[in-house]
Amino acid sequence: MSVAVEFAKSPADELRVGPGFSLASVDPKATPGFVGAKADGKSLLAAQDARLAELQEKLFAEGKFGSNKRLLLILQAMDTAGKGGIVSHVVGAMDPQGVQLTAFKAPTDEEKSHDFLWRIEKEAPAAGMVGVFDRSHYEDVLIHRVHAWADARELERRYAAINDFESRLVQQGTTIVKVMLNISQDEQKKRLLARLDDPSKHWKYNRGDLAERAFWDDYMDAYNTAFEKTSTDIAPWHVVPANKKWYARIAVQQLLLDALEGLSLKWPKADFDVATERALVEES
């Protein structure tokens, strides 16, 4: 299927957090790098599915033959921003056997008895795998900063620990794609109301979301600080405008495509004589 509209500029460049970045400068309604409409975006998403699946299969196959390459997608956002949609509509194009999805919830008592990274490190993707963190270790510098559950000294320790952790992942062969889905406060209200208007979405509604919504500006400040402290050359942040779900999905899809294509993946060569095995199959 031909695609009429593609990204004019790579989201990896358009959306990357650099020096002096401010979240306030990002328009959640914008579609950076993409000039098409919603229908074009949906067509692009569908058209790229096969390419994404092929690259992921190559990664998985290489992992079976000794490659240490792997990919980790970290998704952070305010409630209702569309993390679940990314998992369903983007990651869903991949073969499930090659995906490690972890949705981090509030830590258990056991997890609280360890350092904040203890539960995270156990979920890092294995060789050949695509790991997906739906929320992540960044909760431990975001919500803890907003609610003052950790003091300034502890927060600085955690930023440093995160950078060290991600550096170790990269050294082990992990390519890290960090994404913050950026919606506006008004858009969040619309989505919360839409959940209440649809009985099939009532299970998604949580009054606790309203409690956190009251700290919106504090969360934006916490995100800005996290970006400043942890957007590194080896693991940069990307802020994806997410008021338009279709745009957020194609932007994250393209980030994953760029990351996988950058790994120069190849199908593993057969470690047997193909002609001999073919003859045996024909004779069977």
LUMKEKOL-919393 format. One line per field, with one value per residue: residue in one letter; x, y, z of N, C-alpha, C in turn. Coordinates in nm, 4 decimals. Layout:
<nodes>
resn = [A|...]
nxx = [X|...]
nyy = [Y|...]
nzz = [Z|...]
caxx = [X|...]
cayy = [Y|...]
cazz = [Z|...]
cxx = [X|...]
cyy = [Y|...]
czz = [Z|...]
</nodes>
This chain:
<nodes>
resn = [M|S|V|A|V|E|F|A|K|S|P|A|D|E|L|R|V|G|P|G|F|S|L|A|S|V|D|P|K|A|T|P|G|F|V|G|A|K|A|D|G|K|S|L|L|A|A|Q|D|A|R|L|A|E|L|Q|E|K|L|F|A|E|G|K|F|G|S|N|K|R|L|L|L|I|L|Q|A|M|D|T|A|G|K|G|G|I|V|S|H|V|V|G|A|M|D|P|Q|G|V|Q|L|T|A|F|K|A|P|T|D|E|E|K|S|H|D|F|L|W|R|I|E|K|E|A|P|A|A|G|M|V|G|V|F|D|R|S|H|Y|E|D|V|L|I|H|R|V|H|A|W|A|D|A|R|E|L|E|R|R|Y|A|A|I|N|D|F|E|S|R|L|V|Q|Q|G|T|T|I|V|K|V|M|L|N|I|S|Q|D|E|Q|K|K|R|L|L|A|R|L|D|D|P|S|K|H|W|K|Y|N|R|G|D|L|A|E|R|A|F|W|D|D|Y|M|D|A|Y|N|T|A|F|E|K|T|S|T|D|I|A|P|W|H|V|V|P|A|N|K|K|W|Y|A|R|I|A|V|Q|Q|L|L|L|D|A|L|E|G|L|S|L|K|W|P|K|A|D|F|D|V|A|T|E|R|A|L|V|E|E|S]
nxx = [0.0850|0.0648|0.1900|0.0717|0.1402|0.4106|0.6429|0.7910|1.0070|1.2183|1.0754|1.2537|1.4386|1.2781|1.1331|1.3023|1.4415|1.6376|1.9143|1.8064|1.5389|1.1840|0.8844|0.6568|0.6779|0.5899|0.3298|0.0515|-0.1353|-0.0118|0.1512|0.4341|0.6665|0.4982|0.2794|0.0355|-0.3188|-0.5591|-0.6584|-0.4480|-0.2499|-0.3493|-0.3412|-0.0669|0.0219|-0.0870|0.0407|0.3063|0.3187|0.3952|0.6662|0.7687|0.7112|0.8713|1.1326|1.1393|1.1194|1.3606|1.5359|1.4662|1.5359|1.8135|1.8855|1.8473|2.0662|2.2908|2.3305|2.3540|2.1793|1.9003|1.5872|1.4376|1.1399|1.0255|0.7469|0.5964|0.3553|0.0833|-0.2285|-0.4640|-0.3353|-0.2727|-0.1067|-0.1839|-0.3036|-0.0826|0.0531|-0.1354|-0.1892|0.0539|0.2839|0.1435|0.1603|0.3765|0.5342|0.4127|0.5764|0.8232|0.8182|0.8450|0.6356|0.5815|0.3754|0.4004|0.2823|0.1664|0.4214|0.4714|0.4715|0.6974|0.8548|0.8946|1.0690|1.3134|1.5688|1.4548|1.5022|1.5140|1.2909|1.2630|1.4966|1.4789|1.3008|1.4149|1.4713|1.5547|1.8203|1.7566|1.4957|1.2073|1.1481|0.8883|0.8010|0.5309|0.4700|0.7331|1.0645|1.0760|0.8536|0.9328|1.0752|0.9067|0.6308|0.7216|0.8598|0.6575|0.4802|0.6466|0.7613|1.0140|1.3206|1.5226|1.7901|1.7705|1.6262|1.8131|2.0015|1.8547|1.8148|2.0781|2.1205|1.9404|2.0505|2.2900|2.1930|2.0608|2.2785|2.4233|2.2457|2.2608|2.5283|2.5090|2.3875|2.1403|1.9086|1.7592|1.4453|1.2898|0.9836|0.7627|0.4280|0.2488|-0.0209|-0.2777|-0.4218|-0.6898|-0.7587|-0.7231|-0.9364|-1.1543|-1.1192|-1.1492|-1.4167|-1.5292|-1.4834|-1.6590|-1.8968|-1.9212|-2.0200|-1.8618|-1.6147|-1.6018|-1.4612|-1.2052|-1.1983|-1.0860|-1.1154|-0.8966|-0.7386|-0.8284|-0.7327|-0.4570|-0.4614|-0.5081|-0.2593|-0.1366|0.0362|0.2560|0.3374|0.4152|0.6374|0.7953|0.8385|0.9865|1.2197|1.3061|1.3615|1.5723|1.7644|1.7986|1.7896|1.9937|2.2825|2.2989|2.0560|1.8160|1.5308|1.2051|0.9494|0.6232|0.3621|0.0300|-0.2445|-0.3786|-0.4509|-0.3925|-0.1674|0.0249|0.0591|0.1692|0.4029|0.5438|0.5630|0.7347|0.9634|1.0374|1.0833|1.3011|1.4896|1.5205|1.6026|1.8450|2.0013|2.1093|2.0106|2.0155|1.9123|1.9882|2.2525|2.2205|2.3250|2.3744|2.3893|2.2023|2.1155|2.1538|1.9752|1.7397|1.7181|1.6817|1.4353|1.2717|1.2900|1.1602]
nyy = [-0.1198|0.2149|0.5093|0.8231|1.0374|1.1005|1.1307|1.4442|1.5363|1.3644|1.2311|1.1726|1.3751|1.6055|1.5918|1.5502|1.6091|1.8790|2.0917|2.3548|2.3058|2.3475|2.2375|2.3855|2.5045|2.3309|2.2495|2.0696|2.0032|1.9973|1.8656|1.7834|1.7653|1.6249|1.6660|1.5825|1.4906|1.3499|1.1131|1.0520|1.0009|0.7697|0.5943|0.5838|0.4661|0.2060|0.1232|0.1081|-0.0950|-0.3578|-0.3286|-0.2570|-0.4907|-0.6734|-0.5799|-0.6108|-0.8883|-0.9619|-0.8613|-1.0285|-1.2764|-1.2445|-1.2294|-1.4909|-1.6092|-1.5230|-1.2428|-0.9367|-0.7294|-0.5222|-0.3585|-0.0884|0.0617|0.3363|0.4608|0.7482|0.9584|1.1865|1.0835|0.9315|0.9961|0.8243|0.5972|0.3287|0.3057|0.3328|0.0977|-0.0898|-0.0185|0.0336|-0.1122|-0.3436|-0.4415|-0.6017|-0.9280|-1.1047|-1.2849|-1.1751|-0.9520|-0.7783|-0.6685|-0.4424|-0.3123|-0.0784|-0.0466|0.1058|0.0616|-0.2485|-0.3584|-0.5161|-0.4311|-0.1677|-0.2004|-0.2209|-0.0534|0.1989|0.1220|-0.1492|-0.3155|-0.2394|-0.3039|-0.5794|-0.6149|-0.5383|-0.5614|-0.8748|-1.0093|-0.9605|-0.8877|-0.6674|-0.4402|-0.2933|-0.0328|0.0605|0.3314|0.3826|0.3769|0.6473|0.7412|0.7501|0.9795|1.1709|1.1688|1.1580|1.3927|1.5815|1.5378|1.5695|1.3438|1.2641|1.4168|1.6964|1.6157|1.3349|1.3110|1.4075|1.2042|0.9977|1.0811|1.0641|0.7913|0.6844|0.7693|0.6278|0.3638|0.3506|0.3928|0.1591|-0.0240|0.0463|-0.0154|-0.2871|-0.3455|-0.2372|-0.0363|0.2634|0.4142|0.6890|0.8228|1.0885|1.1341|1.4050|1.5699|1.8232|1.9983|2.0533|1.8692|1.6329|1.6535|1.6286|1.3642|1.2228|1.2799|1.1584|0.8923|0.8581|0.8884|0.6630|0.3466|0.1196|0.2061|0.2661|0.1118|0.2001|0.4384|0.6312|0.7816|0.8741|0.9825|1.2408|1.3565|1.3670|1.5268|1.7766|1.8628|1.9477|2.1576|2.1271|1.8734|1.9225|2.0835|1.8969|1.7105|1.8722|1.9072|1.6414|1.5905|1.7698|1.6610|1.3973|1.3567|1.2328|1.1923|0.9238|0.8262|0.9882|1.2020|1.2143|1.4304|1.3895|1.5400|1.4837|1.5285|1.4647|1.1540|0.9878|1.1066|1.0844|0.8105|0.7468|0.8907|0.7703|0.5162|0.5720|0.6536|0.4102|0.2617|0.4052|0.3604|0.0783|0.0404|0.1631|-0.0267|-0.1937|-0.4513|-0.7995|-1.0988|-1.3997|-1.6119|-1.9381|-2.2174|-2.4559|-2.6820|-2.5752|-2.6935|-2.9646|-3.0082|-2.9438|-3.1501|-3.3645|-3.3026|-3.3164|-3.5866|-3.6938]
nzz = [0.0000|-0.0909|0.0653|0.1141|0.2752|0.4820|0.7585|0.7500|0.8866|1.1114|1.4072|1.6083|1.5999|1.6012|1.8406|2.0474|2.3688|2.4514|2.5598|2.7744|2.7396|2.7710|2.9013|2.8787|2.6362|2.4476|2.2364|2.3092|2.1170|1.8767|1.5760|1.5273|1.2613|1.0948|0.8335|0.7527|0.7761|1.0135|0.8921|0.7213|0.9071|1.0340|0.8198|0.7753|1.0132|0.9907|0.7575|0.8328|1.0129|0.9334|0.8730|1.1226|1.2659|1.1265|1.1799|1.4559|1.4717|1.3555|1.5491|1.7637|1.6560|1.6206|1.8867|1.9677|1.8643|1.9931|1.9946|2.1775|2.1570|2.2340|2.3085|2.4835|2.5582|2.7252|2.8767|2.9888|3.1466|3.2178|3.3695|3.1485|2.9128|2.7048|2.7108|2.7165|2.4655|2.2987|2.3595|2.2687|1.9942|1.8711|1.9821|1.9746|1.7171|1.7074|1.7510|2.0197|2.1647|2.1594|2.3151|2.6198|2.8447|3.1036|3.3418|3.5696|3.8920|4.2024|4.4438|4.6193|4.9659|5.0029|4.7866|4.8598|5.0660|4.9556|4.7552|4.5233|4.2597|4.2569|4.1895|3.9297|3.7866|3.7631|3.5604|3.3258|2.9732|2.8182|2.6102|2.2668|2.3000|2.3050|2.5400|2.7319|2.9337|3.1080|3.2670|3.5119|3.6594|3.6778|3.8084|4.0665|4.0983|4.0158|4.1329|4.3932|4.4198|4.3750|4.5894|4.7988|4.9168|4.9151|5.0013|4.8833|4.8653|4.8505|4.6134|4.4273|4.4512|4.3414|4.0739|3.9829|4.0238|3.8416|3.5968|3.6063|3.6098|3.3591|3.1944|3.2404|3.1300|2.8591|2.8086|2.8226|2.5884|2.5358|2.3664|2.4425|2.4455|2.5448|2.6331|2.6838|2.6974|2.6107|2.7196|2.7344|3.0171|2.9827|2.7852|2.9246|3.1049|2.9265|2.8452|3.0816|3.1371|2.9148|2.9737|3.1838|3.0529|2.9021|2.9513|2.9049|2.9652|3.2261|3.4066|3.3820|3.5095|3.7825|4.0868|4.2140|4.0171|3.9940|4.2255|4.1774|3.9544|4.0570|4.1193|3.8898|3.7775|3.9436|3.8716|3.6077|3.6520|3.7845|3.5810|3.4030|3.5538|3.5746|3.3050|3.2644|3.4338|3.3494|3.0722|2.8561|2.6379|2.5650|2.6401|2.5617|2.6308|2.4778|2.4014|2.3299|2.1673|2.2641|2.2497|2.0215|1.9552|1.7383|1.6267|1.8325|1.8330|1.5785|1.5990|1.8126|1.7041|1.4888|1.6258|1.7400|1.5068|1.3984|1.6005|1.5939|1.3284|1.3449|1.4617|1.2771|1.2000|1.1133|0.9459|1.1099|0.9959|0.8584|1.0519|0.9404|0.6592|0.4016|0.1608|0.2097|0.4215|0.2943|0.1099|0.2803|0.3891|0.1621|0.1112|0.3215]
caxx = [0.0000|0.1433|0.1597|0.0781|0.2007|0.5010|0.7069|0.8862|1.1251|1.2133|1.0384|1.3713|1.5000|1.1776|1.0747|1.4080|1.4646|1.7737|1.9464|1.7150|1.4018|1.0759|0.7614|0.5568|0.6954|0.5349|0.1851|0.0006|-0.2212|0.0713|0.1929|0.5680|0.7271|0.3980|0.1914|-0.0896|-0.4363|-0.5834|-0.6697|-0.3130|-0.1787|-0.3973|-0.2891|0.0759|0.0362|-0.1138|0.1394|0.4366|0.3103|0.4706|0.8087|0.8003|0.7086|0.9874|1.2521|1.1340|1.1500|1.5058|1.5970|1.4400|1.6147|1.9538|1.9018|1.8538|2.1960|2.4036|2.3385|2.3101|2.0949|1.7644|1.5297|1.3474|1.0532|0.9758|0.6326|0.5534|0.2511|-0.0270|-0.3367|-0.5455|-0.2582|-0.2721|-0.0041|-0.2470|-0.3224|0.0476|0.0792|-0.2277|-0.1883|0.1909|0.3541|0.0589|0.1968|0.4905|0.5100|0.4133|0.6832|0.9447|0.7892|0.8325|0.5580|0.5651|0.2984|0.4356|0.1797|0.2225|0.5066|0.4255|0.5515|0.8283|0.9312|0.9315|1.1782|1.4365|1.5885|1.3483|1.5354|1.5178|1.1854|1.2783|1.6077|1.4361|1.2149|1.4896|1.4556|1.6622|1.8750|1.6631|1.3593|1.1615|1.0864|0.7999|0.7641|0.4141|0.5237|0.8688|1.1419|1.0581|0.7513|0.9983|1.1240|0.7963|0.5327|0.7899|0.8907|0.5317|0.4203|0.7527|0.7871|1.1599|1.3782|1.6047|1.9117|1.7326|1.5903|1.9378|2.0587|1.7770|1.8471|2.2098|2.1046|1.8722|2.1481|2.3835|2.1179|2.0394|2.4100|2.4555|2.1619|2.3174|2.6518|2.4707|2.3320|2.0030|1.8752|1.6511|1.3584|1.2115|0.8750|0.6599|0.3106|0.2146|-0.1551|-0.3139|-0.5124|-0.8264|-0.7786|-0.7422|-1.0735|-1.2422|-1.1047|-1.2099|-1.5617|-1.5655|-1.4870|-1.7807|-2.0105|-1.9193|-2.0193|-1.7536|-1.4895|-1.6121|-1.3588|-1.0811|-1.2070|-1.0371|-1.1247|-0.7611|-0.6839|-0.8635|-0.6424|-0.3291|-0.4888|-0.4995|-0.1173|-0.0905|0.1528|0.3684|0.3863|0.4876|0.7688|0.8704|0.8829|1.0941|1.3413|1.3498|1.4227|1.7002|1.8596|1.8135|1.7912|2.1360|2.3146|2.2745|1.9153|1.7441|1.3853|1.1270|0.8176|0.5325|0.2289|-0.0596|-0.3876|-0.4277|-0.4020|-0.3365|-0.0320|0.1131|0.0870|0.2647|0.5304|0.6127|0.5965|0.8523|1.0775|1.0778|1.1411|1.4341|1.5787|1.5484|1.6816|1.9799|2.0746|2.1644|1.9706|2.0236|1.8676|2.1026|2.2853|2.1981|2.4447|2.3656|2.3910|2.0631|2.0871|2.1427|1.8512|1.6286|1.7094|1.6250|1.2928|1.2051|1.2870|1.0842]
cayy = [0.0000|0.3379|0.6046|0.9565|1.1329|1.0466|1.2357|1.5282|1.5389|1.2543|1.2658|1.1610|1.5077|1.7071|1.5783|1.5238|1.7110|1.9286|2.1929|2.4674|2.2658|2.3787|2.1679|2.4870|2.5449|2.2259|2.2557|1.9319|1.9810|2.0053|1.7412|1.8164|1.6802|1.5563|1.7681|1.5211|1.4946|1.2299|0.9966|1.0211|0.9411|0.6330|0.5145|0.5636|0.3698|0.0730|0.0899|0.0831|-0.2086|-0.4732|-0.2980|-0.2644|-0.6318|-0.7402|-0.5400|-0.6745|-1.0306|-0.9713|-0.8421|-1.1503|-1.3839|-1.2210|-1.2629|-1.6366|-1.6537|-1.4644|-1.0973|-0.8758|-0.6136|-0.5219|-0.2234|-0.0577|0.1783|0.3859|0.5488|0.8263|1.0542|1.2067|0.9891|0.9401|1.0499|0.7321|0.4926|0.2030|0.3079|0.3068|-0.0446|-0.1661|0.0145|0.0388|-0.2332|-0.4560|-0.4930|-0.6912|-1.0639|-1.1015|-1.3630|-1.0939|-0.8288|-0.7856|-0.5527|-0.4285|-0.1954|-0.0575|0.0108|0.1487|-0.0456|-0.3308|-0.3416|-0.5769|-0.3436|-0.0477|-0.2326|-0.2160|0.0712|0.2164|0.0579|-0.2951|-0.3809|-0.1989|-0.3767|-0.7166|-0.6157|-0.4924|-0.6617|-0.9686|-0.9964|-0.9909|-0.8514|-0.5291|-0.4164|-0.1771|0.0084|0.1477|0.3948|0.3324|0.4326|0.7931|0.7714|0.7695|1.1176|1.2606|1.1780|1.1842|1.5357|1.6564|1.5232|1.5861|1.2170|1.2534|1.5507|1.7367|1.5331|1.2029|1.3221|1.4167|1.0689|0.9152|1.1209|1.0066|0.6461|0.6566|0.7843|0.5153|0.2449|0.3526|0.3767|0.0172|-0.0913|0.0737|-0.0930|-0.4269|-0.3612|-0.1864|0.0945|0.3151|0.5162|0.7451|0.9034|1.1491|1.1720|1.5358|1.6207|1.9431|1.9757|2.0514|1.7417|1.5298|1.6644|1.5715|1.2188|1.1719|1.2871|1.0572|0.7644|0.8537|0.8825|0.5347|0.2364|0.0246|0.2667|0.2979|0.0376|0.2766|0.5612|0.6241|0.9147|0.9152|1.0654|1.3800|1.4050|1.4012|1.6362|1.9022|1.8993|1.9513|2.2449|2.0663|1.7631|1.9780|2.1240|1.7746|1.6575|1.9578|1.8759|1.5079|1.6038|1.8387|1.5765|1.2600|1.3449|1.2204|1.1578|0.7819|0.7942|1.1165|1.2058|1.2697|1.4761|1.3690|1.5999|1.3673|1.5594|1.3889|1.0185|0.9314|1.1588|1.0243|0.6715|0.7391|0.9458|0.6657|0.4110|0.6137|0.6490|0.2708|0.2241|0.4661|0.2928|-0.0561|0.0506|0.2024|-0.1422|-0.2697|-0.5892|-0.8917|-1.2346|-1.4873|-1.7091|-2.0769|-2.2879|-2.5892|-2.6791|-2.5627|-2.7914|-3.0972|-3.0142|-2.9437|-3.2846|-3.4512|-3.2710|-3.3694|-3.7326|-3.7390]
cazz = [0.0000|-0.0961|0.1709|0.0558|0.3675|0.5817|0.8369|0.6777|0.9731|1.2056|1.5451|1.6942|1.6018|1.6323|1.9734|2.1467|2.4712|2.4496|2.6608|2.7833|2.7055|2.8639|2.8649|2.8461|2.4962|2.3620|2.2169|2.3079|1.9998|1.7561|1.5109|1.4750|1.1603|1.0133|0.7758|0.7113|0.8631|1.0928|0.8038|0.6749|1.0188|1.0520|0.7075|0.7980|1.1220|0.9366|0.6554|0.8944|1.1038|0.8842|0.8868|1.2646|1.3033|1.0677|1.2539|1.5873|1.4546|1.3344|1.6799|1.8398|1.5955|1.6549|2.0273|1.9791|1.8135|2.0660|1.9960|2.3038|2.1267|2.2891|2.3058|2.5938|2.5435|2.8535|2.8565|3.1047|3.1096|3.3097|3.3463|3.0268|2.8003|2.5921|2.7170|2.6769|2.3215|2.2371|2.3759|2.1836|1.8514|1.8179|2.0262|1.9375|1.5849|1.7230|1.7971|2.1663|2.2270|2.1627|2.3892|2.7651|2.8896|3.2482|3.3843|3.7090|3.9787|4.3302|4.4954|4.7302|5.0880|4.9784|4.6975|4.9364|5.1576|4.8766|4.6816|4.4244|4.1323|4.2734|4.1115|3.7895|3.7250|3.7355|3.4412|3.2077|2.8670|2.7876|2.4746|2.1593|2.3373|2.3153|2.6686|2.7393|3.0687|3.1205|3.3868|3.5277|3.7704|3.6851|3.9083|4.1962|4.1098|3.9812|4.2401|4.5195|4.4228|4.3844|4.7223|4.8993|4.9853|4.9194|5.0102|4.7688|4.8600|4.8023|4.4722|4.3507|4.4492|4.2491|3.9363|3.9525|4.0161|3.7147|3.4885|3.6163|3.5693|3.2141|3.1325|3.2463|3.0309|2.7261|2.7980|2.8030|2.4540|2.5291|2.3108|2.5255|2.3874|2.6550|2.5771|2.7679|2.6195|2.6667|2.6932|2.8085|3.1287|2.9275|2.7161|3.0255|3.1552|2.8250|2.8433|3.2046|3.1187|2.8154|3.0435|3.2638|2.9613|2.8319|3.0495|2.8789|3.0108|3.3689|3.4798|3.3732|3.5883|3.9198|4.1450|4.2503|3.9097|4.0236|4.3301|4.1143|3.8602|4.1318|4.1278|3.7500|3.7590|4.0145|3.7889|3.4934|3.7038|3.8136|3.4521|3.3536|3.6281|3.5334|3.1728|3.2820|3.5049|3.2979|2.9264|2.8270|2.4991|2.5398|2.6694|2.5617|2.6388|2.3671|2.4448|2.2171|2.1835|2.2665|2.2441|1.9070|1.9787|1.6158|1.6075|1.9325|1.7946|1.4664|1.6441|1.8890|1.6077|1.4130|1.7178|1.7498|1.3778|1.3889|1.6944|1.5448|1.2055|1.3847|1.5139|1.1631|1.2245|1.0001|0.9755|1.1396|0.8919|0.8986|1.0989|0.8811|0.5127|0.3603|0.0554|0.2722|0.4984|0.1986|0.0529|0.3840|0.4010|0.0430|0.1189|0.4400]
cxx = [0.0880|0.0958|0.1794|0.1540|0.2859|0.5583|0.8055|1.0179|1.1092|1.1710|1.1564|1.4429|1.4016|1.1367|1.1780|1.4258|1.6116|1.7970|1.8465|1.5706|1.3036|0.9488|0.6529|0.5645|0.6354|0.3825|0.1308|-0.0867|-0.1406|0.1024|0.3308|0.6207|0.6295|0.2954|0.0556|-0.2010|-0.4515|-0.5881|-0.5331|-0.2327|-0.2198|-0.3460|-0.1414|0.0993|0.0189|-0.0052|0.2745|0.4364|0.4002|0.6206|0.8524|0.8075|0.8308|1.1152|1.2552|1.1666|1.2994|1.5806|1.5849|1.5270|1.7624|1.9815|1.9136|1.9904|2.3113|2.4156|2.2902|2.2202|1.9556|1.7162|1.4356|1.2728|0.9981|0.8663|0.5940|0.4491|0.1594|-0.1372|-0.4187|-0.4671|-0.2455|-0.1641|-0.0620|-0.2695|-0.1930|0.0783|-0.0076|-0.2021|-0.0490|0.2654|0.2752|0.0883|0.3100|0.4456|0.5190|0.5282|0.8140|0.9280|0.7789|0.7634|0.5462|0.4901|0.3218|0.3223|0.2477|0.3034|0.4440|0.5126|0.6904|0.9150|0.9768|1.0482|1.3137|1.4535|1.4896|1.3759|1.5309|1.4147|1.1984|1.3831|1.5674|1.3558|1.2856|1.4850|1.5791|1.7100|1.7713|1.5217|1.3344|1.0907|1.0006|0.7670|0.6465|0.4232|0.6557|0.9324|1.1255|0.9445|0.8154|1.0728|1.0149|0.7003|0.5989|0.8323|0.7627|0.4761|0.5226|0.7733|0.9370|1.2159|1.4723|1.7285|1.8804|1.6944|1.7143|2.0055|1.9862|1.8024|1.9798|2.2001|2.0373|1.9702|2.2485|2.3171|2.1018|2.1712|2.4507|2.3725|2.2194|2.4446|2.6236|2.4094|2.1908|1.9971|1.7510|1.5769|1.2661|1.1108|0.7869|0.5476|0.2504|0.0739|-0.1791|-0.4087|-0.6577|-0.8567|-0.7975|-0.8848|-1.1717|-1.2382|-1.1621|-1.3624|-1.6093|-1.5712|-1.6162|-1.9058|-2.0235|-1.9111|-1.9056|-1.6181|-1.4916|-1.5024|-1.2246|-1.0799|-1.1626|-1.0409|-0.9877|-0.6953|-0.7132|-0.7708|-0.5089|-0.3453|-0.4757|-0.3553|-0.0552|0.0370|0.2762|0.4254|0.4634|0.6270|0.8560|0.9211|0.9984|1.2261|1.3958|1.4172|1.5628|1.8062|1.8905|1.8015|1.9370|2.1579|2.2799|2.1296|1.8351|1.5938|1.3262|0.9894|0.7254|0.3994|0.1224|-0.2074|-0.4543|-0.3684|-0.3343|-0.1940|0.0654|0.1532|0.1868|0.4006|0.6095|0.6507|0.7242|0.9776|1.1289|1.1414|1.2825|1.5337|1.6177|1.6327|1.8259|2.0638|2.1355|2.1364|1.9774|1.9679|1.9899|2.1257|2.2659|2.3286|2.4427|2.3686|2.2468|2.0264|2.0685|2.0101|1.7290|1.6068|1.6456|1.4755|1.2154|1.1920|1.1967|0.9382]
cyy = [0.1240|0.4330|0.7447|1.0532|1.0589|1.1618|1.3124|1.5389|1.4293|1.3020|1.2577|1.2945|1.6143|1.7075|1.5569|1.6414|1.7492|2.0313|2.3085|2.4340|2.3079|2.3118|2.2663|2.5301|2.4451|2.2383|2.1133|1.8991|1.9705|1.8657|1.7623|1.7140|1.6116|1.6574|1.7128|1.5377|1.3610|1.1047|0.9541|0.9516|0.7968|0.5419|0.4843|0.4590|0.2274|0.0291|0.0524|-0.0395|-0.3244|-0.4505|-0.3092|-0.4102|-0.7061|-0.7080|-0.6046|-0.8231|-1.0521|-0.9571|-0.9696|-1.2652|-1.3674|-1.2595|-1.4121|-1.6912|-1.5727|-1.3143|-1.0441|-0.7540|-0.6316|-0.3780|-0.2070|0.0720|0.2150|0.4881|0.6160|0.9271|1.0789|1.1061|1.0288|0.9838|0.9532|0.6259|0.3584|0.1935|0.2826|0.1574|-0.1262|-0.1444|0.0217|-0.0890|-0.3575|-0.5139|-0.5951|-0.8296|-1.0655|-1.1777|-1.2836|-0.9642|-0.8591|-0.6578|-0.5545|-0.3002|-0.1776|0.0132|0.0655|0.0339|-0.1194|-0.3036|-0.4018|-0.4862|-0.2175|-0.0740|-0.2330|-0.0769|0.0773|0.1458|-0.0948|-0.3642|-0.3501|-0.2863|-0.5185|-0.7268|-0.5658|-0.6008|-0.7486|-0.9468|-1.0403|-0.9437|-0.7002|-0.5171|-0.2914|-0.1518|0.1048|0.2094|0.3260|0.3867|0.5838|0.8341|0.8080|0.9027|1.2180|1.2765|1.2067|1.3303|1.6168|1.6536|1.5330|1.4593|1.1895|1.3954|1.5764|1.6490|1.3944|1.2056|1.3309|1.2812|0.9817|0.9525|1.0580|0.8552|0.6053|0.6655|0.6691|0.3863|0.2400|0.3397|0.2303|-0.0624|-0.0745|-0.0079|-0.2410|-0.4525|-0.3097|-0.0500|0.1437|0.4266|0.5661|0.8456|0.9576|1.1924|1.2965|1.5795|1.7462|1.9079|1.9705|1.9201|1.6283|1.5322|1.6015|1.4189|1.1553|1.1721|1.1823|0.9187|0.7496|0.8407|0.7471|0.4212|0.1364|0.0775|0.2981|0.2290|0.1108|0.3983|0.5371|0.7648|0.9668|1.0005|1.2132|1.4388|1.4471|1.5173|1.7726|1.9520|1.9156|2.0339|2.1885|1.9498|1.8143|2.0232|2.0016|1.7094|1.7406|1.9265|1.7392|1.5118|1.6647|1.7452|1.4451|1.2459|1.3495|1.1845|1.0127|0.7417|0.9238|1.0989|1.2584|1.3065|1.4751|1.4384|1.4917|1.4018|1.4857|1.2491|0.9601|0.9805|1.0936|0.8830|0.6639|0.7954|0.8403|0.5502|0.4476|0.6154|0.5059|0.2214|0.2792|0.3932|0.1542|-0.0536|0.0898|0.0873|-0.2289|-0.4196|-0.6732|-1.0273|-1.3210|-1.5867|-1.8505|-2.1416|-2.4341|-2.5723|-2.6844|-2.6692|-2.9307|-3.1116|-3.0155|-3.0832|-3.3796|-3.4273|-3.3305|-3.5209|-3.7840|-3.7718]
czz = [0.0000|0.0125|0.1154|0.1446|0.4697|0.6632|0.7500|0.7542|1.0780|1.3445|1.6406|1.7067|1.6487|1.7797|2.0837|2.2415|2.4706|2.5586|2.6579|2.7516|2.8142|2.8148|2.8231|2.7002|2.3984|2.3566|2.2093|2.1872|1.8709|1.7003|1.4476|1.3751|1.0676|0.9643|0.7354|0.8126|0.9355|1.0052|0.7516|0.7847|1.0422|0.9412|0.7268|0.9064|1.0695|0.8389|0.7155|0.9850|1.0610|0.8991|1.0328|1.3095|1.2492|1.1458|1.3920|1.5779|1.4310|1.4666|1.7632|1.7879|1.6288|1.8000|2.0505|1.9375|1.8718|2.0668|2.1311|2.2812|2.1856|2.2908|2.4239|2.5651|2.6809|2.8255|2.9876|3.0581|3.2280|3.2755|3.2232|2.9034|2.6833|2.5938|2.6711|2.5276|2.2462|2.2438|2.2793|2.0353|1.7890|1.8536|1.9856|1.8007|1.5931|1.7692|1.9501|2.2310|2.2346|2.2391|2.5382|2.8123|3.0413|3.2771|3.5340|3.7830|4.1051|4.3891|4.6123|4.8528|5.0698|4.8920|4.7698|5.0309|5.0879|4.8158|4.5659|4.2924|4.1391|4.1855|3.9625|3.7196|3.6860|3.6061|3.3154|3.0996|2.8482|2.6443|2.3721|2.1841|2.3231|2.4501|2.6631|2.8859|3.0606|3.2601|3.4184|3.6549|3.7829|3.7791|4.0417|4.2072|4.0748|4.0992|4.3751|4.5317|4.4455|4.5262|4.8356|4.9821|4.9931|4.9232|4.8929|4.7541|4.8043|4.6547|4.3844|4.3429|4.3479|4.1035|3.8939|3.9375|3.8855|3.5988|3.4882|3.5681|3.4176|3.1384|3.1311|3.1452|2.8908|2.7051|2.7741|2.6659|2.4367|2.4625|2.3841|2.4518|2.4987|2.5991|2.6886|2.6758|2.6850|2.6250|2.7758|2.9219|3.0808|2.8578|2.8156|3.0816|3.0560|2.8281|2.9699|3.1929|3.0189|2.8793|3.1235|3.1767|2.8914|2.9329|3.0287|2.9238|3.1599|3.4499|3.4784|3.4655|3.7319|3.9784|4.1893|4.1428|3.9339|4.1282|4.2696|4.0161|3.9293|4.1436|3.9887|3.7322|3.8281|3.9354|3.6670|3.5349|3.7303|3.6855|3.3964|3.4234|3.5897|3.3968|3.1845|3.3400|3.4332|3.1468|2.8830|2.6805|2.4685|2.5662|2.6769|2.5795|2.5081|2.4215|2.3237|2.2453|2.1680|2.2730|2.1289|1.9161|1.8548|1.5925|1.7056|1.8906|1.6796|1.5071|1.7214|1.7973|1.5319|1.4995|1.7310|1.6199|1.3633|1.4785|1.6437|1.4175|1.2361|1.4368|1.4040|1.1782|1.0976|1.0425|1.0041|1.0262|0.9457|0.9428|1.0532|0.7297|0.4626|0.2573|0.1136|0.3463|0.4063|0.1412|0.1533|0.3989|0.2835|0.0486|0.2302|0.4049]
</nodes>
